[in-house]
């Protein structure tokens, strides 16, 4: 009976984090993108997290995007993000890009976003990761911490291994 109650709880309450893989085109870097989209349900300012692999003819890069419930970036110009991958910290400063985009549905000059560009060393660590914790440090707000679910870690590893 106790096992049945626990199983029922899993079905009645939403998951802490839901993730899935998306494919598309990145207008900022002008390349194909494969991304892991995670909806975070932990009661903090972090609501949406995207781990992206952007493939252009000239380069491949990996970015991390983080948004609140209104899809506003949680990055600030003086914030930092630390990925703790199996106990090894990788610290990054967000970059802010703005570019004119003339393709439908965008025709404006203010398309921009805050993103963290991950280092090759961090990507190598993700390839074998068992546990990843993100720490968002923002001067005007309290720090945010997010432990990725094992499913999300596997999804990130799959994105790194995909060729296109």
Secondary structure, 3 states (H helix, E strand, C coil): CHHHHHHHHHHHCCCCEEEEEEEEEECCCCEEEEEEEEEECCCCCCCEEEEEEEECCCCEEEEEEEECCCCCECCCCCCEEEEEECCEEEEEECEEEEEEECCCCCCEEEEEEEEEECCHHHHHHHHCCCCEEEEEECCCCCCEEEECCHHHHHHHHHHHHCCC
